[in-house]
């Protein structure tokens, strides 16, 4: 049995500007660093006295968030996993929401050239998590810093589509926690908020 906490990275300039990042490697801004320190302090209190490994996506915004969290926990990041990267949005990367809507229509049905298919994102995320959990010693929990769309896919899988609810978003540096027991997932703490 493993406790897995998925943390969305802190804010970037593109988050602040409402631009789609996807696999574009955008660093944290100063607000994102403050957010990361805040979630780091919360997680350090929650995980006090427990063994934990910290991993992240290899994109810089997730990597730096993970470094801040690991430091607060008195450890280092054990792995940067490309399987935890954000969905590639193809031609939509860098666009703001109005430009995206004008070019591709409603978000939930948009067919964006070059974008990674949603089932592929889910499969990649679950494979990365399974690999990380398999490499983690028994009784050690996992904090994984990743990205909004990827975390949403994992939540949807784990809850059989019950979460996230339509219109909910995962704020920067929000944390969602699961209990994993073999192939069984249980949602313990959900961080979605109304848009």
Residue frames as a rotation matrix with the C-alpha (Angstrom) as fourth column:
UNK 1
0.585 0.811 0.000 0.00
0.811 -0.585 0.000 0.00
0.000 0.000 -1.000 0.00
UNK 2
-0.622 -0.776 0.107 1.30
0.782 -0.622 0.038 3.43
0.037 0.107 0.994 -0.97
UNK 3
0.470 0.640 -0.608 0.06
0.545 -0.752 -0.371 6.94
-0.694 -0.157 -0.702 -0.27
UNK 4
-0.430 -0.525 0.734 0.56
0.903 -0.269 0.336 9.02
0.021 0.807 0.590 -3.42
UNK 5
0.331 0.477 -0.814 0.21
0.402 -0.852 -0.335 12.79
-0.854 -0.217 -0.474 -3.42
UNK 6
-0.101 -0.274 0.957 0.12
0.984 -0.168 0.056 14.49
0.145 0.947 0.286 -6.82
UNK 7
0.102 0.024 -0.994 1.05
0.437 -0.899 0.023 18.17
-0.894 -0.437 -0.102 -6.68
UNK 8
0.713 0.101 0.694 0.51
0.678 -0.354 -0.645 20.59
0.181 0.930 -0.321 -9.53
UNK 9
-0.338 -0.939 0.062 3.53
0.916 -0.343 -0.209 22.84
0.217 -0.014 0.976 -10.09
UNK 10
-0.141 0.188 -0.972 3.59
0.533 -0.813 -0.235 26.49
-0.834 -0.552 0.014 -9.03
UNK 11
0.797 0.584 -0.152 2.57
0.251 -0.550 -0.797 29.41
-0.549 0.597 -0.585 -11.22
UNK 12
-0.361 -0.832 0.420 4.51
0.837 -0.090 0.540 30.48
-0.412 0.547 0.729 -14.31
UNK 13
-0.739 0.068 -0.670 4.32
-0.239 -0.956 0.167 33.63
-0.630 0.284 0.723 -16.41
UNK 14
-0.842 0.451 -0.296 2.19
-0.220 0.214 0.952 31.68
0.492 0.867 -0.081 -18.91
UNK 15
-0.416 0.725 -0.549 -0.19
0.886 0.459 -0.065 30.53
0.205 -0.514 -0.833 -16.16
UNK 16
-0.451 0.187 -0.873 -0.51
0.441 -0.803 -0.400 34.13
-0.776 -0.565 0.279 -15.05
UNK 17
-0.721 0.097 -0.686 -1.20
-0.538 -0.703 0.466 35.24
-0.437 0.705 0.559 -18.62
UNK 18
0.261 0.908 0.329 -3.73
-0.458 0.416 -0.786 32.44
-0.850 0.054 0.524 -19.27
UNK 19
0.121 -0.306 -0.944 -1.56
-0.982 0.100 -0.158 30.83
0.143 0.947 -0.289 -21.94
UNK 20
0.970 0.236 0.058 -1.45
-0.238 0.971 0.035 27.12
-0.048 -0.048 0.998 -22.72
UNK 21
0.187 -0.971 0.146 1.93
-0.887 -0.103 0.451 25.65
-0.423 -0.214 -0.880 -21.74
UNK 22
0.940 0.171 -0.296 1.71
-0.283 0.875 -0.393 21.97
0.192 0.453 0.871 -22.50
UNK 23
0.693 -0.718 -0.060 5.18
0.713 0.671 0.203 20.53
-0.106 -0.183 0.977 -23.03
UNK 24
0.376 -0.565 0.734 6.77
0.137 -0.750 -0.647 23.97
0.916 0.344 -0.204 -23.50
UNK 25
0.056 -0.466 -0.883 9.32
0.938 0.327 -0.113 24.33
0.342 -0.822 0.455 -20.71
UNK 26
0.221 0.144 0.965 8.29
-0.054 -0.986 0.159 27.51
0.974 -0.087 -0.210 -18.86
UNK 27
-0.679 -0.562 -0.473 9.94
0.419 0.232 -0.878 28.19
0.603 -0.794 0.078 -15.45
UNK 28
0.171 0.665 -0.727 8.21
0.985 -0.124 0.118 29.21
-0.011 -0.736 -0.677 -12.23
UNK 29
0.075 -0.130 0.989 7.65
0.101 -0.985 -0.137 32.89
0.992 0.110 -0.061 -11.61
UNK 30
-0.801 -0.451 0.393 8.09
-0.297 -0.271 -0.916 34.50
0.519 -0.851 0.083 -8.17
UNK 31
0.011 0.889 0.457 4.46
-0.997 -0.025 0.073 33.80
0.076 -0.456 0.887 -7.26
UNK 32
0.623 0.195 -0.757 4.99
-0.343 0.939 -0.041 30.15
0.703 0.285 0.652 -8.19
UNK 33
-0.404 -0.843 -0.356 7.98
0.110 0.341 -0.934 29.94
0.908 -0.416 -0.045 -5.86
UNK 34
-0.685 0.256 0.682 5.92
-0.717 -0.404 -0.568 31.38
0.130 -0.878 0.460 -2.99
UNK 35
0.439 0.890 -0.125 3.13
-0.869 0.455 0.193 28.88
0.229 0.024 0.973 -3.76
UNK 36
0.306 -0.406 -0.861 5.65
-0.050 0.896 -0.441 26.03
0.951 0.178 0.254 -3.81
UNK 37
-0.777 -0.601 0.186 7.02
-0.175 -0.077 -0.982 27.07
0.604 -0.796 -0.045 -0.43
UNK 38
-0.273 0.775 0.570 3.48
-0.962 -0.234 -0.143 27.13
0.023 -0.587 0.809 0.95
UNK 39
0.717 0.547 -0.432 2.60
-0.563 0.820 0.105 23.62
0.411 0.168 0.896 -0.21
UNK 40
-0.106 -0.844 -0.526 6.06
-0.019 0.531 -0.847 22.45
0.994 -0.080 -0.072 0.90
UNK 41
-0.775 -0.165 0.610 5.37
-0.564 -0.255 -0.785 23.61
0.286 -0.953 0.105 4.46
UNK 42
0.238 0.939 0.247 1.94
-0.971 0.240 0.020 21.94
-0.041 -0.245 0.969 4.44
UNK 43
0.668 -0.006 -0.744 3.36
-0.288 0.920 -0.266 18.65
0.686 0.392 0.613 3.14
UNK 44
-0.464 -0.884 -0.063 6.28
-0.202 0.175 -0.964 18.75
0.862 -0.434 -0.260 5.59
UNK 45
-0.512 0.364 0.778 3.76
-0.855 -0.132 -0.501 18.93
-0.080 -0.922 0.379 8.44
UNK 46
0.560 0.819 -0.122 1.54
-0.828 0.554 -0.082 16.19
0.000 0.147 0.989 6.95
UNK 47
0.675 -0.354 -0.648 4.46
-0.080 0.837 -0.541 13.85
0.734 0.417 0.536 6.27
UNK 48
0.013 -0.685 0.728 6.35
-0.921 -0.292 -0.258 14.50
0.390 -0.667 -0.635 9.53
UNK 49
-0.174 -0.193 0.966 7.71
-0.758 0.652 -0.006 11.20
-0.629 -0.733 -0.260 10.84
UNK 50
0.723 0.438 0.534 6.88
0.013 0.764 -0.645 9.30
-0.691 0.473 0.547 7.64
UNK 51
-0.463 -0.855 0.235 9.24
0.241 0.133 0.961 8.09
-0.853 0.502 0.145 4.95
UNK 52
0.718 0.689 -0.096 8.59
0.144 -0.282 -0.949 9.74
-0.681 0.667 -0.302 1.61
UNK 53
-0.470 -0.772 0.427 10.22
0.710 -0.044 0.702 10.02
-0.524 0.634 0.569 -1.80
UNK 54
0.343 0.492 -0.800 9.76
-0.125 -0.821 -0.558 13.09
-0.931 0.291 -0.220 -3.97
UNK 55
-0.465 -0.393 0.793 9.70
0.738 0.322 0.592 12.79
-0.488 0.861 0.141 -7.77
UNK 56
0.069 0.519 -0.852 8.72
-0.185 -0.833 -0.522 15.16
-0.980 0.194 0.039 -10.54
UNK 57
0.903 0.151 0.403 8.20
0.403 0.026 -0.915 15.75
-0.149 0.988 -0.038 -14.20
UNK 58
-0.077 -0.996 0.053 11.41
0.929 -0.053 0.365 16.77
-0.361 0.077 0.929 -15.94
UNK 59
0.230 0.184 0.956 9.94
0.588 -0.809 0.014 20.12
0.776 0.558 -0.294 -17.03
UNK 60
-0.658 -0.738 0.147 11.53
0.329 -0.458 -0.826 22.97
0.677 -0.495 0.545 -15.05
UNK 61
-0.240 0.613 0.753 8.33
-0.689 -0.654 0.313 24.31
0.684 -0.444 0.579 -13.44
UNK 62
0.825 0.505 -0.255 7.61
-0.227 0.708 0.669 20.91
0.518 -0.494 0.698 -11.87
UNK 63
0.212 -0.839 -0.501 11.27
0.643 0.506 -0.575 20.20
0.736 -0.201 0.646 -11.09
UNK 64
-0.652 -0.475 0.591 11.74
-0.061 -0.744 -0.666 23.47
0.756 -0.470 0.456 -9.18
UNK 65
0.250 0.814 0.523 8.46
-0.784 -0.147 0.603 22.98
0.568 -0.561 0.602 -7.28
UNK 66
0.811 0.029 -0.584 9.64
0.165 0.947 0.275 19.49
0.562 -0.319 0.763 -6.31
UNK 67
-0.240 -0.967 -0.090 13.04
0.490 -0.041 -0.871 20.81
0.838 -0.253 0.483 -5.18
UNK 68
-0.461 0.141 0.876 11.32
-0.593 -0.783 -0.186 23.27
0.660 -0.606 0.445 -2.84
UNK 69
0.653 0.752 0.093 9.06
-0.616 0.455 0.644 20.53
0.442 -0.477 0.760 -1.45
UNK 70
0.560 -0.500 -0.661 11.95
0.437 0.856 -0.277 18.08
0.704 -0.134 0.697 -1.00
UNK 71
-0.489 -0.783 0.384 14.02
0.098 -0.487 -0.868 20.69
0.867 -0.387 0.315 0.82
UNK 72
-0.094 0.550 0.830 11.18
-0.871 -0.449 0.199 21.32
0.482 -0.704 0.521 3.29
UNK 73
0.890 0.439 -0.125 10.99
-0.357 0.839 0.410 17.55
0.285 -0.320 0.903 3.87
UNK 74
0.368 -0.839 0.401 14.76
-0.723 0.012 0.690 17.33
-0.584 -0.544 -0.603 4.44
UNK 75
0.205 -0.269 0.941 15.39
0.429 0.889 0.160 15.23
-0.879 0.371 0.298 1.36
UNK 76
-0.626 -0.368 -0.688 16.16
-0.477 -0.517 0.710 15.56
-0.617 0.773 0.148 -2.35
UNK 77
0.479 0.766 -0.430 14.20
-0.812 0.199 -0.549 14.72
-0.335 0.612 0.717 -5.48
UNK 78
-0.027 -0.502 0.864 14.90
-0.181 0.853 0.490 11.10
-0.983 -0.144 -0.114 -6.33
UNK 79
-0.515 -0.128 0.848 13.81
0.713 0.485 0.506 11.17
-0.476 0.865 -0.158 -9.97
UNK 80
-0.339 0.431 -0.836 12.74
-0.605 -0.781 -0.157 13.46
-0.720 0.453 0.525 -12.83
UNK 81
-0.465 0.244 0.851 10.36
0.443 0.896 -0.015 11.31
-0.767 0.370 -0.525 -14.87
UNK 82
-0.945 0.088 -0.314 9.44
-0.305 -0.583 0.753 12.37
-0.118 0.807 0.578 -18.43
UNK 83
-0.651 0.745 -0.148 6.27
0.566 0.605 0.560 10.27
0.506 0.281 -0.815 -18.12
UNK 84
-0.102 0.594 -0.798 4.93
0.897 -0.292 -0.332 12.92
-0.430 -0.750 -0.503 -15.71
UNK 85
-0.953 -0.288 -0.092 5.21
0.214 -0.857 0.468 15.74
-0.214 0.426 0.879 -18.27
UNK 86
-0.224 0.885 -0.408 2.20
-0.342 -0.463 -0.818 17.82
-0.913 -0.044 0.406 -19.20
UNK 87
0.392 0.482 0.783 0.09
0.649 0.458 -0.607 16.92
-0.652 0.747 -0.133 -22.21
UNK 88
-0.829 -0.558 -0.031 1.54
0.328 -0.531 0.781 18.28
-0.452 0.637 0.624 -25.42
UNK 89
0.160 0.938 -0.308 -1.00
0.248 -0.340 -0.907 20.70
-0.955 0.068 -0.287 -26.90
UNK 90
-0.030 -0.194 0.981 0.58
0.969 0.236 0.076 20.83
-0.246 0.952 0.181 -30.35
UNK 91
-0.408 -0.133 0.903 -0.29
0.657 -0.730 0.189 23.97
0.634 0.670 0.386 -32.28
UNK 92
0.626 0.749 0.218 -2.19
0.354 -0.522 0.776 25.40
0.694 -0.409 -0.592 -29.30
UNK 93
0.226 -0.581 -0.782 0.87
0.965 0.024 0.260 25.85
-0.132 -0.814 0.566 -27.09
UNK 94
-0.818 -0.558 -0.139 1.36
0.558 -0.829 0.043 29.50
-0.139 -0.043 0.989 -26.24
UNK 95
-0.457 0.728 0.511 -2.23
0.221 -0.463 0.858 30.48
0.861 0.505 0.051 -27.10
UNK 96
-0.893 0.346 0.287 -4.53
-0.403 -0.333 -0.853 32.23
-0.200 -0.877 0.437 -24.66
UNK 97
-0.556 0.722 0.413 -8.08
0.367 0.658 -0.657 30.94
-0.746 -0.214 -0.631 -24.12
UNK 98
0.364 0.756 -0.544 -9.87
-0.254 -0.481 -0.839 33.32
-0.896 0.443 0.017 -26.54
UNK 99
-0.153 -0.506 -0.849 -7.36
-0.972 -0.078 0.221 32.59
-0.178 0.859 -0.480 -29.33
UNK 100
-0.939 -0.167 0.302 -7.71
-0.165 0.986 0.033 28.85
-0.303 -0.019 -0.953 -28.68
UNK 101
-0.187 0.960 0.209 -11.52
0.278 0.256 -0.926 29.04
-0.942 -0.115 -0.315 -28.82
UNK 102
0.394 0.310 -0.865 -11.43
-0.632 -0.592 -0.500 31.04
-0.668 0.744 -0.038 -32.06
UNK 103
-0.374 -0.671 -0.640 -9.01
-0.927 0.265 0.264 28.59
-0.008 0.692 -0.722 -33.66
UNK 104
-0.900 -0.173 -0.401 -10.29
-0.197 0.980 0.019 25.23
0.389 0.096 -0.916 -32.37
UNK 105
0.040 0.996 -0.079 -13.70
-0.215 0.086 0.973 25.71
0.976 -0.022 0.217 -30.74
UNK 106
0.728 0.337 0.597 -14.79
-0.625 -0.032 0.780 24.51
0.282 -0.941 0.187 -27.28
UNK 107
-0.142 -0.911 0.387 -11.98
-0.990 0.127 -0.063 23.11
0.008 -0.392 -0.920 -25.15
UNK 108
-0.110 0.117 0.987 -13.56
-0.533 0.831 -0.158 19.71
-0.839 -0.544 -0.029 -24.42
UNK 109
0.668 0.385 0.638 -14.10
0.285 0.659 -0.696 18.80
-0.688 0.646 0.331 -28.09
UNK 110
0.595 -0.474 -0.649 -11.19
-0.720 -0.674 -0.167 20.64
-0.359 0.566 -0.742 -29.74
UNK 111
0.775 -0.432 0.461 -9.15
0.556 0.813 -0.173 18.68
-0.300 0.390 0.871 -32.25
UNK 112
0.718 -0.576 -0.390 -5.77
-0.508 -0.818 0.271 20.41
-0.475 0.004 -0.880 -32.14
UNK 113
0.817 -0.477 -0.324 -3.16
-0.077 0.467 -0.881 19.44
0.571 0.744 0.345 -34.73
UNK 114
-0.116 -0.988 -0.099 -0.14
-0.154 0.116 -0.981 17.88
0.981 -0.099 -0.166 -33.05
UNK 115
0.005 0.170 0.985 -1.78
-0.975 -0.216 0.042 17.56
0.220 -0.961 0.165 -29.61
UNK 116
-0.936 -0.331 -0.118 -1.26
-0.275 0.899 -0.340 14.40
0.219 -0.286 -0.933 -27.59
UNK 117
-0.126 0.942 -0.312 -4.46
-0.173 0.289 0.942 12.33
0.977 0.173 0.126 -27.44
UNK 118
0.172 0.283 0.944 -6.15
-0.931 -0.265 0.249 12.19
0.321 -0.922 0.218 -24.02
UNK 119
0.980 0.198 -0.011 -5.99
-0.183 0.923 0.340 8.35
0.078 -0.331 0.941 -23.78
UNK 120
0.370 -0.921 -0.121 -2.26
0.444 0.290 -0.848 8.53
0.816 0.260 0.517 -24.46
UNK 121
-0.177 -0.373 0.911 -1.78
-0.575 -0.712 -0.403 11.09
0.799 -0.595 -0.088 -21.67
UNK 122
0.591 0.501 0.633 -3.63
-0.804 0.305 0.510 8.83
0.063 -0.810 0.583 -19.23
UNK 123
0.937 -0.244 -0.251 -1.73
0.203 0.963 -0.177 5.72
0.285 0.115 0.952 -20.26
UNK 124
0.071 -0.969 0.236 1.63
0.212 -0.217 -0.953 7.53
0.975 0.118 0.191 -20.00
UNK 125
-0.050 -0.030 0.998 0.78
-0.806 -0.589 -0.058 8.98
0.590 -0.808 0.005 -16.56
UNK 126
0.800 0.443 0.403 -0.41
-0.598 0.638 0.485 5.67
-0.042 -0.630 0.776 -15.14
UNK 127
0.747 -0.602 -0.283 2.64
0.394 0.743 -0.541 3.84
0.536 0.292 0.792 -16.49
UNK 128
-0.151 -0.823 0.547 4.98
-0.131 -0.532 -0.836 6.42
0.980 -0.198 -0.027 -14.94
UNK 129
0.165 0.287 0.944 3.20
-0.944 -0.230 0.235 6.23
0.284 -0.930 0.233 -11.57
UNK 130
0.977 0.209 -0.039 3.24
-0.195 0.954 0.229 2.42
0.085 -0.216 0.973 -11.61
UNK 131
0.392 -0.910 -0.137 6.98
0.405 0.305 -0.862 2.47
0.826 0.282 0.488 -12.33
UNK 132
-0.247 -0.467 0.849 7.67
-0.500 -0.689 -0.525 4.99
0.830 -0.555 -0.064 -9.56
UNK 133
0.489 0.511 0.707 5.59
-0.869 0.218 0.444 3.05
0.072 -0.832 0.550 -7.01
UNK 134
0.944 -0.149 -0.294 7.27
0.108 0.983 -0.151 -0.22
0.311 0.111 0.944 -8.00
UNK 135
0.066 -0.993 0.097 10.69
0.315 -0.072 -0.946 1.36
0.947 0.093 0.308 -7.41
UNK 136
-0.075 -0.022 0.997 9.66
-0.741 -0.667 -0.070 2.76
0.667 -0.744 0.034 -4.01
UNK 137
-0.893 -0.301 -0.334 10.34
-0.025 0.775 -0.631 0.54
0.449 -0.555 -0.700 -0.97
UNK 138
-0.017 0.915 -0.402 7.30
0.594 0.333 0.733 -0.84
0.805 -0.226 -0.549 0.86
UNK 139
0.311 0.272 -0.911 5.93
0.942 -0.218 0.257 1.53
-0.129 -0.937 -0.324 3.48
UNK 140
-0.675 -0.555 -0.486 7.39
0.436 -0.831 0.345 4.62
-0.596 0.021 0.803 1.80
UNK 141
0.440 0.893 -0.093 4.98
0.524 -0.340 -0.781 7.24
-0.729 0.295 -0.618 0.46
UNK 142
-0.453 -0.538 0.711 5.35
0.886 -0.179 0.428 9.21
-0.103 0.824 0.557 -2.78
UNK 143
0.351 0.454 -0.819 4.96
0.133 -0.890 -0.436 12.91
-0.927 0.044 -0.373 -3.59
UNK 144
-0.328 -0.387 0.862 4.96
0.890 0.179 0.419 13.47
-0.316 0.905 0.286 -7.36
UNK 145
-0.096 0.234 -0.967 5.01
-0.061 -0.971 -0.229 16.97
-0.994 0.037 0.107 -8.83
UNK 146
-0.528 0.040 0.848 3.37
0.792 0.383 0.475 17.10
-0.306 0.923 -0.234 -12.24
UNK 147
-0.990 0.118 -0.080 0.92
-0.143 -0.837 0.529 19.16
-0.004 0.535 0.845 -14.32
UNK 148
-0.490 0.868 0.081 -2.77
-0.674 -0.319 -0.667 20.03
-0.553 -0.382 0.741 -14.36
UNK 149
0.217 0.640 -0.737 -4.04
-0.955 0.297 -0.024 18.08
0.204 0.708 0.676 -17.36
UNK 150
-0.417 -0.448 -0.791 -2.04
-0.288 0.890 -0.353 14.98
0.862 0.080 -0.500 -16.47
UNK 151
-0.986 0.067 0.151 -3.24
-0.134 0.203 -0.970 15.06
-0.096 -0.977 -0.191 -12.85
UNK 152
-0.195 0.974 -0.113 -6.83
-0.905 -0.223 -0.363 15.51
-0.379 0.031 0.925 -14.05
UNK 153
0.092 0.182 -0.979 -6.51
-0.719 0.692 0.061 12.34
0.689 0.698 0.195 -16.15
UNK 154
-0.781 -0.425 -0.457 -5.22
0.006 0.727 -0.687 10.39
0.624 -0.539 -0.565 -13.16
UNK 155
-0.798 0.552 0.239 -8.04
-0.421 -0.229 -0.878 11.68
-0.430 -0.801 0.415 -10.93
UNK 156
0.052 0.857 -0.513 -10.62
-0.998 0.034 -0.044 10.76
-0.021 0.514 0.857 -13.58
UNK 157
-0.202 -0.216 -0.955 -9.17
-0.376 0.918 -0.128 7.26
0.904 0.333 -0.267 -13.87
UNK 158
-0.934 -0.310 -0.176 -9.00
0.036 0.410 -0.911 6.76
0.355 -0.858 -0.372 -10.09
UNK 159
-0.686 0.727 0.027 -12.60
-0.299 -0.248 -0.922 7.94
-0.663 -0.641 0.387 -9.53
UNK 160
-0.537 0.456 0.710 -14.13
0.751 0.642 0.156 6.32
-0.384 0.617 -0.687 -12.61
UNK 161
-0.539 0.222 0.813 -14.93
0.591 -0.588 0.553 9.77
0.600 0.778 0.186 -14.00
UNK 162
0.425 0.758 -0.495 -16.64
0.890 -0.251 0.380 11.18
0.163 -0.602 -0.781 -10.88
UNK 163
0.700 -0.326 -0.635 -13.90
0.033 -0.874 0.485 13.82
-0.713 -0.360 -0.601 -10.48
UNK 164
-0.896 0.044 -0.442 -12.89
0.156 -0.901 -0.406 16.36
-0.416 -0.433 0.800 -11.55
UNK 165
0.095 0.990 0.103 -16.41
0.705 0.006 -0.709 17.66
-0.702 0.140 -0.698 -12.01
UNK 166
0.063 -0.008 0.998 -17.20
0.916 -0.397 -0.061 19.81
0.397 0.918 -0.018 -15.03
UNK 167
0.640 0.154 0.753 -16.02
0.089 -0.988 0.126 23.37
0.763 -0.013 -0.646 -14.49
UNK 168
0.924 -0.379 -0.050 -13.51
0.038 -0.039 0.999 22.46
-0.380 -0.925 -0.021 -11.78
UNK 169
0.571 -0.820 -0.031 -9.82
-0.250 -0.138 -0.958 23.26
0.782 0.555 -0.284 -12.03
UNK 170
0.618 -0.507 -0.601 -6.73
0.783 0.463 0.415 22.28
0.068 -0.727 0.683 -10.08
UNK 171
0.971 -0.237 0.035 -5.01
-0.239 -0.968 0.075 25.41
0.016 -0.082 -0.997 -8.77
UNK 172
0.222 -0.967 -0.123 -1.25
-0.236 0.069 -0.969 25.80
0.946 0.244 -0.213 -8.95
UNK 173
-0.723 -0.663 0.193 0.42
-0.422 0.204 -0.883 23.93
0.546 -0.720 -0.428 -6.07
UNK 174
0.341 0.837 0.428 -2.76
-0.937 0.264 0.230 22.07
0.080 -0.480 0.874 -5.19
UNK 175
-0.797 -0.599 0.069 -2.29
-0.602 0.783 -0.159 18.56
0.041 -0.168 -0.985 -3.79
UNK 176
0.411 0.883 -0.228 -4.48
-0.863 0.457 0.216 15.53
0.295 0.108 0.949 -4.47
UNK 177
-0.557 -0.672 0.489 -3.87
-0.819 0.543 -0.187 12.35
-0.140 -0.504 -0.852 -2.45
UNK 178
0.427 0.594 -0.682 -4.62
-0.686 0.704 0.184 8.69
0.589 0.389 0.708 -3.17
UNK 179
0.008 -0.400 0.916 -4.17
-0.672 0.676 0.302 5.35
-0.740 -0.618 -0.264 -1.45
UNK 180
0.183 -0.038 -0.982 -2.85
-0.871 0.456 -0.180 2.75
0.455 0.889 0.051 -3.89
UNK 181
-0.081 -0.148 0.986 -3.22
-0.647 0.760 0.061 -0.90
-0.758 -0.633 -0.157 -2.97
UNK 182
-0.388 -0.120 0.914 -2.23
0.543 0.771 0.332 -3.10
-0.745 0.625 -0.234 -5.89
UNK 183
-0.743 0.179 0.645 -4.52
0.586 -0.291 0.756 -2.06
0.323 0.940 0.111 -8.75
UNK 184
0.312 0.923 -0.225 -7.03
0.916 -0.229 0.330 -0.40
0.253 -0.309 -0.917 -6.40
UNK 185
-0.746 -0.443 0.497 -7.05
0.341 -0.895 -0.286 3.41
0.572 -0.044 0.819 -6.14
UNK 186
0.259 0.808 -0.529 -8.83
0.962 -0.167 0.216 5.37
0.086 -0.565 -0.820 -3.42
UNK 187
-0.105 -0.211 0.972 -9.12
0.261 -0.949 -0.178 9.16
0.960 0.235 0.155 -3.50
UNK 188
-0.134 -0.029 -0.991 -8.25
0.985 0.108 -0.137 10.53
0.111 -0.994 0.014 -0.05
UNK 189
0.012 0.097 -0.995 -8.00
0.374 -0.923 -0.086 14.29
-0.927 -0.371 -0.047 -0.68
UNK 190
0.082 0.165 0.983 -9.16
0.996 -0.040 -0.076 16.22
0.027 0.985 -0.168 -3.73
UNK 191
-0.485 -0.464 -0.741 -8.00
0.551 -0.820 0.154 19.72
-0.679 -0.334 0.653 -4.62
UNK 192
-0.564 0.282 0.776 -10.40
0.737 -0.252 0.627 20.75
0.373 0.926 -0.066 -7.40
UNK 193
-0.518 0.426 -0.742 -12.13
0.307 -0.718 -0.625 24.12
-0.799 -0.551 0.241 -7.15
UNK 194
0.509 0.774 0.376 -14.85
0.703 -0.122 -0.701 25.77
-0.497 0.621 -0.606 -9.24
UNK 195
-0.420 -0.667 0.615 -13.52
0.903 -0.378 0.206 27.80
0.095 0.642 0.761 -12.14
